[in-house]
C-alpha cells in the first residue's frame, strides 16, 4: 500500500466535473488520488505511479475503461472497479469477465462511493494477505480479518468502516457480532445491511 494516507487511487473519467468531485471526495476520505480524463493518460500514470486501486469510467473517447482495465490486469496487476451509467447485460458480463472488484452504476454521490472503495480495499487486502506458515500435515486456517470475503460482505464491511470510522478487522468483527446476535449467516446479515443503506439513500436521508 502507499505510505501516504489510506492508499493510492487512480481515478479515470472523461467528465471533468465527475473527475473533480471524485478526486476531492476521496482525498477528503484520506486517500491519495491520481486523476486522468482519458485512457491513454490513465495507463501512463498507472505505470509511473503504481496505484493500489483504479476507479474507471467505462465509456470514454479513445481507450475505454474496459481497455484500461485489461491493460492494468495484464501488465500492472493493479485491481480496478468500474463506475458507469450503463448497467445492461453486455456491460455487466464484460465487467465480470475482466475481474473487477466492484461495479457501481451512476448516478452516485461520494457518500456511496467511499464505502465501496473501502470495501474494495478490504477485498484487495484479503487477497494479498500472506498465508500463515504451517507445519507439515497442519491445516492452514484464515483469520476473519484476512480471509477472502464475499462481495456483499466486503461491501458491508466498507459501509461500517466509513460510518463508524473503524479499521477493516474491527468492522468485520462488528458485522460478525450483528450476524450472531440475530442468528443469521454473515452473508445474510451483509445483504440486510446493504438493503437498509440503499433504502436510506433512496429516501434522501
N, C-alpha and C positions, 0 to 999 in steps of 0.2 A: 504494500500500500504506500501511497505518497506520504511523505513526512509532514506535509502541510495539511492541517485540518483533518477531516474525516475520510478523505480520498480525493482523487483527481478524476474529473468527469469531462469527457469531450461531448459537447452539445452541438448538434448539426440541424439547422433548419433554414430554408431559404426565405422565410418570412422574418424580416429583421425585428419586427415588434415581438413576435413569439420568442425569437432568439434572445432578445434583451430581457424579456420577462423571465424566461427560464434561467438565464445566467444569473440575474440578480437574486431570484428566489433561492437557487441552490447555493449561491455564495452566502446568503443570509443564514442558511441552514448549516453552514460550516464546511462546505466543500470547496475545493479548488476547481475552477471551471476554465476550460479552454473552449472557445466557440468558433464555428465556421458556418458560412452560409451557402456552401456548395460541397459536393462530394470530393472533388479533387483536393481542395484545401484540407478537408477532413482527413483524408488519407495521409497527406504530408504531415499534418500536426500529430496524427496518431503515431507515425514512425518516429518523429522527433521527440515528442513529449511522453509517450507511453502511458496514456491514461489507464486508470483502473476499470473504467466503465465508459461506454459510449451510449448517448441517448440520441437516436436518429429519427428524423422525419423520413417518410418513405418517398413521397412524390416530390422530386426536385428536378430542376433543369440540369442537363448533363447527367452525371452519375446519380443514380437513385440511392435511397437509403439501403435498398437491397444490395446494390453493387458495393457500397461501402462496407456493409456487414459481411459480405462474402470475403472481401479483402482482409478485414480485421480478423475474421475467423481463421483464414488460410495462412496468412503471413505474420500476423501480430499476436495471435492468441489472446485478443482483447475481448471480453464479454460485452454484449450490447443489448439494448432494449429499444423498442420502436414506439414512436409517438405519431399517430396518423389519424386523419379524418376519415379514413377508409376502413371498413370492417367487413367487406364482402368475403365470401368463402375462399376465393382465389388468393386474396391478400393474406387471410389468416393461415391458409395452407402454406404459403411461402414463408411466413413468419416462423411457423413450426419447423419447416424443413431446414431453415437456416440456424435454428437452435437459439433463438432469442431468450433472454432470461425473463423478459416481460414484454407485454404489448398493451399500450394504453391508447384509447380512442378519444380523439378530440371531439368537442372542446373540453379541456380540463384546466383547472386552475392549479397554482403551485401548491396549494394545501393538499391536493390529491396526488401530485407528482412526487413530492418529497417523501411521503411514506412508501411509495412504490420504489423509489431509489434506495431507501433504507432497506427494504425487503430484498432488493436485488443484491445489495452488498452483503446481506446476511446469507443469501444463497451462494454467492461467489466465495465468501469466506468458508462456508461449509464444504464446498468442493475443493478448496485449496488447502484445507486443514491437513497437516501431516498425519499419517497413520501412526497410532501408538505402537511402539515396538512390542513384539510378542516373543515369548519363549517357544521353542519347538513344541508343537502339539497344543498350544494355548490358543483359545478363540479370542479374536480381537473384538472388543466392544467399543462402540462410539458413545461419547458423552452427548447429552442433549444439546449442548451448545454447538457441537461440530458435526453432528450427523446431517446428512442431506435432507433438506426439508421439502415437502410437497409445496407446489406454487402457492396454494391458498394459505398454508401455514406460514410460509415465508412472508407473504403479503401482510398477514395479520400481525406477525412479529414486527414488521416495519411500521404498521399503524401504531402499535403500542409503544415502540421506541420513540416515535415522533410525538405522540400525545403526552406521554409521561416522562420524557427525557431519560429513558432507560438505555443501558447497554444491551447488546443483542442477547447475551446469555440471560440477563435479568428479565427481558421482555418475553423470551421463550418460557422461562420458569413461571412467569405470571400467567401466560396462556395455558400452561400445563395445570396450574392450580385451578384456574377457572373451569377447565375441562373436567378435572377430578371432582370439583365441588358440585358440578351439575351432572356428573356421571355420563359424560359424553366422550367420544373419541376426540383426539387433538384436531383432526381434520374437520370434524363436525363443528367443534367449537370455533375454529377459524372461520368457517363459512358463515356461521351465525354472526360473528363479529363484523365481517366484511359486509354482510347484508344490512346490518344496523348502520354502518358508516355510510353506505350508499343511500339508505333511507334518509339519514340526516342531511346528506349533500343535496338530494333531490328536493327536500322540503325547504332548502335555502337557509338552514341554520348553520 
